[in-house]
Amino acid sequence: MWVTPDGVAHTVVLPDPTSAMLDNFTASITSLSEDDRDALSLRMLELEDEIFALTENRNDAIPHAPDENGLRDGYLEGRFESLSATTDYLGRIELRWQLDALAAVQELLNFLDEV
């Protein structure tokens, strides 16, 4: 994500969000119970709100990086055994990539809800 001088936040949507995830990270998400997945979705919305509050009217809050193409392959990694460990990890992602990471995880959650 980057913020342009007019204060607008931008993210890059990946054609395949799981490309940004290593298999161990994907397994952590898919192994969560349905209730935990719902709770994760809610926590990710809270994280998004925190990011927007942080960046509101602060163009210096996130480095300007329009030349970057989104999360690199395998950026999200690690095996997490609990919802809290997963949300802690997502909350520690570098701010410039956090919205992109949350969007990728949400896409995976949406897919899991459909199957």
MIVEX-725434 format. One record per atom (N, C-alpha, C): residue in three letters; x, y, z. Coordinates in steps of 0.02 Angstrom, whole numbers, padded with zeros to 5 digits, always signed. Atoms other than C-alpha are relative to their C-alpha. Layout:
BEGIN
AlaXYZ;...
//
This chain:
BEGIN
Met+00043-00059+00000;Met+00000+00000+00000;Met+00045+00061+00000;Trp-00034-00064-00004;Trp+00055+00177-00028;Trp-00051+00055+00002;Val+00044-00058-00005;Val-00019+00347+00003;Val+00027+00054-00046;Thr-00020-00053+00046;Thr-00015+00478-00134;Thr-00004+00067+00036;Pro+00000-00065-00033;Pro+00013+00662-00094;Pro-00069+00028+00017;Asp+00068-00023-00016;Asp-00176+00691-00097;Asp-00032-00040+00056;Gly+00024+00036-00058;Gly-00193+00568+00048;Gly-00039-00063-00016;Val+00037+00060+00019;Val-00270+00424-00050;Val+00044-00062+00008;Ala-00036+00063-00009;Ala-00216+00248+00002;Ala-00013-00045-00059;His+00005+00045+00057;His-00182+00124-00139;His+00026-00069+00020;Thr-00023+00068-00010;Thr-00165-00065-00135;Thr+00003-00034-00068;Val-00004+00039+00062;Val-00124-00195-00267;Val-00036-00066+00013;Val+00036+00062-00006;Val-00248-00337-00288;Val+00036-00052-00042;Leu-00036+00054+00034;Leu-00162-00500-00332;Leu-00049-00044-00039;Pro+00044+00045+00037;Pro-00237-00612-00468;Pro-00013-00065+00039;Asp+00006+00060-00042;Asp-00204-00760-00352;Asp+00028+00018+00069;Pro-00024-00022-00066;Pro-00195-00701-00171;Pro+00042-00052+00036;Thr-00039+00050-00035;Thr-00125-00867-00113;Thr+00073-00001-00024;Ser-00070-00003+00022;Ser+00032-00832-00215;Ser+00043+00037+00051;Ala-00036-00037-00051;Ala+00081-00715-00074;Ala+00009-00040+00064;Met-00001+00042-00060;Met+00065-00858+00051;Met+00040-00063-00011;Leu-00032+00066+00001;Leu+00180-01003+00087;Leu-00051-00051+00023;Asp+00047+00054-00017;Asp+00093-01170+00109;Asp-00014-00004+00075;Asn+00011+00005-00072;Asn+00120-01166+00298;Asn-00048+00054+00025;Phe+00046-00053-00019;Phe+00029-01000+00312;Phe-00071-00017-00023;Thr+00065+00019+00026;Thr-00114-01059+00201;Thr-00031-00054+00044;Ala+00024+00054-00043;Ala-00129-01216+00308;Ala-00024+00027+00067;Ser+00021-00030-00064;Ser-00141-01107+00464;Ser-00070+00029-00006;Ile+00065-00031+00010;Ile-00290-01015+00392;Ile-00053-00054-00012;Thr+00050+00050+00016;Thr-00378-01167+00321;Thr-00016-00046+00059;Ser+00013+00044-00058;Ser-00360-01263+00485;Ser-00041+00034+00055;Leu+00041-00034-00049;Leu-00454-01129+00583;Leu-00072-00024-00005;Ser+00072+00017+00000;Ser-00631-01172+00634;Ser-00038+00056-00035;Glu+00042-00051+00031;Glu-00773-01080+00550;Glu-00009+00061+00045;Asp+00007-00055-00048;Asp-00799-00976+00708;Asp+00064+00042+00003;Asp-00063-00036-00002;Asp-00614-00931+00712;Asp+00011+00040-00065;Arg-00006-00038+00063;Arg-00619-00882+00528;Arg-00043+00062+00002;Asp+00043-00059-00007;Asp-00765-00767+00564;Asp+00032+00052+00046;Ala-00034-00046-00046;Ala-00670-00692+00711;Ala+00060+00032-00033;Leu-00057-00027+00036;Leu-00517-00671+00601;Leu-00022+00055-00048;Ser+00027-00051+00046;Ser-00621-00576+00472;Ser-00016+00064+00038;Leu+00017-00059-00041;Leu-00685-00460+00608;Leu+00063+00036+00024;Arg-00062-00031-00024;Arg-00510-00431+00678;Arg+00036+00035-00057;Met-00032-00032+00057;Met-00445-00392+00504;Met-00034+00066-00018;Leu+00035-00063+00010;Leu-00580-00259+00485;Leu+00023+00052+00051;Glu-00026-00045-00051;Glu-00520-00184+00649;Glu+00070+00025-00018;Leu-00067-00020+00021;Leu-00341-00185+00585;Leu-00003+00051-00057;Glu+00008-00048+00055;Glu-00397-00097+00426;Glu-00019+00069+00027;Asp+00020-00064-00030;Asp-00483+00037+00530;Asp+00060+00034+00034;Glu-00059-00027-00033;Glu-00323+00058+00632;Glu+00049+00029-00050;Ile-00045-00025+00052;Ile-00221+00078+00473;Ile-00026+00066-00028;Phe+00027-00062+00028;Phe-00339+00208+00401;Phe+00004+00057+00051;Ala-00006-00052-00051;Ala-00339+00303+00566;Ala+00072+00025+00004;Leu-00071-00018-00003;Leu-00150+00300+00567;Leu+00021+00043-00059;Thr-00023-00034+00062;Thr-00132+00361+00388;Thr-00042+00061-00019;Glu+00043-00056+00017;Glu-00272+00488+00385;Glu+00038+00066+00006;Asn-00034-00065+00002;Asn-00198+00655+00334;Asn+00074-00004+00016;Arg-00072+00007-00012;Arg-00022+00586+00351;Arg+00032-00036-00059;Asn-00031+00031+00059;Asn+00061+00556+00184;Asn+00067-00032+00016;Asp-00065+00028-00018;Asp+00223+00515+00274;Asp-00007-00065+00038;Ala+00010+00060-00041;Ala+00145+00369+00369;Ala+00020-00063-00036;Ile-00016+00059+00039;Ile+00175+00246+00228;Ile+00044+00022-00058;Pro-00043-00019+00056;Pro+00319+00254+00105;Pro-00036-00004-00067;His+00029-00002+00067;His+00268+00300-00071;His+00034-00054-00042;Ala-00030+00055+00038;Ala+00295+00142-00175;Ala-00042-00021-00059;Pro+00043+00020+00055;Pro+00190+00147-00333;Pro+00033-00046-00050;Asp-00035+00042+00047;Asp+00323+00054-00429;Asp+00000-00073+00021;Glu+00000+00069-00024;Glu+00300-00103-00325;Glu-00065-00034-00022;Asn+00056+00037+00029;Asn+00183-00239-00387;Asn-00040-00039+00050;Gly+00038+00036-00051;Gly+00104-00294-00225;Gly+00044-00047+00039;Leu-00037+00047-00042;Leu+00152-00428-00103;Leu+00040-00048-00043;Arg-00041+00048+00037;Arg+00295-00536-00162;Arg-00025-00071+00015;Asp+00019+00070-00010;Asp+00266-00722-00180;Asp+00029-00024+00066;Gly-00022+00029-00063;Gly+00276-00809-00012;Gly+00011+00050+00056;Tyr-00010-00051-00052;Tyr+00272-00647+00089;Tyr-00030-00022+00066;Leu+00034+00023-00061;Leu+00149-00721+00214;Leu+00023-00071+00015;Glu-00028+00066-00016;Glu+00233-00866+00301;Glu-00007-00015+00074;Gly+00003+00021-00069;Gly+00230-00965+00460;Gly-00060-00044+00013;Arg+00054+00045-00021;Arg+00124-01096+00543;Arg-00024+00024+00068;Phe+00029-00026-00062;Phe+00007-01032+00678;Phe-00053-00048+00025;Glu+00044+00050-00029;Glu-00087-01145+00796;Glu-00064+00028+00031;Ser+00060-00029-00032;Ser-00217-01021+00858;Ser-00020+00064-00037;Leu+00025-00063+00028;Leu-00324-00875+00805;Leu+00041+00059+00025;Ser-00037-00057-00028;Ser-00231-00758+00922;Ser+00071+00005-00030;Ala-00066-00001+00031;Ala-00062-00809+00850;Ala-00004+00027-00072;Thr+00010-00023+00069;Thr-00128-00779+00674;Thr-00012+00075-00002;Thr+00015-00072+00001;Thr-00200-00607+00714;Thr+00060+00040+00025;Asp-00061-00035-00022;Asp-00041-00558+00808;Asp+00048+00007-00058;Tyr-00044-00003+00059;Tyr+00060-00601+00654;Tyr-00023+00052-00050;Leu+00026-00048+00048;Leu-00054-00502+00539;Leu+00008+00072+00025;Gly-00008-00067-00028;Gly-00044-00353+00657;Gly+00072+00025+00000;Arg-00071-00019+00000;Arg+00147-00354+00648;Arg+00029+00008-00071;Ile-00024-00007+00069;Ile+00160-00350+00458;Ile+00018+00073-00012;Glu-00023-00067+00017;Glu+00254-00201+00391;Glu-00059+00041-00026;Leu+00058-00042+00015;Leu+00128-00059+00376;Leu-00012+00009-00075;Arg+00009-00012+00072;Arg+00159-00030+00191;Arg-00032-00059-00035;Trp+00028+00060+00031;Trp+00103-00209+00155;Trp-00061-00027+00037;Gln+00051+00029-00041;Gln-00026-00235+00289;Gln-00069-00004-00034;Leu+00065+00003+00034;Leu-00182-00189+00189;Leu+00000-00051-00056;Asp-00005+00049+00054;Asp-00122-00294+00043;Asp-00005-00071+00029;Ala+00001+00066-00032;Ala-00093-00441+00160;Ala-00070-00017+00026;Leu+00068+00012-00025;Leu-00263-00421+00242;Leu-00048-00016-00057;Ala+00043+00013+00058;Ala-00346-00416+00071;Ala+00012-00071-00027;Ala-00015+00068+00024;Ala-00256-00576+00019;Ala-00030-00053+00046;Val+00028+00049-00048;Val-00308-00667+00178;Val-00076+00000-00005;Gln+00072-00003+00006;Gln-00486-00605+00158;Gln-00024-00037-00062;Glu+00017+00038+00061;Glu-00490-00675-00019;Glu+00001-00075+00014;Leu-00003+00071-00018;Leu-00436-00844+00050;Leu-00060-00019+00043;Leu+00058+00014-00044;Leu-00570-00834+00186;Leu-00064-00003-00041;Asn+00059+00000+00044;Asn-00701-00791+00054;Asn-00005-00065-00039;Phe-00001+00063+00036;Phe-00649-00941-00048;Phe-00020-00058+00045;Leu+00016+00055-00046;Leu-00657-01056+00104;Leu-00073+00000+00020;Asp+00072-00005-00016;Asp-00833-00992+00143;Asp-00043-00030-00056;Glu+00038+00024+00058;Glu-00888-01043-00032;Glu+00003-00075-00008;Val-00007+00072+00011;Val-00827-01222-00024;Val-00030-00039+00058;
//
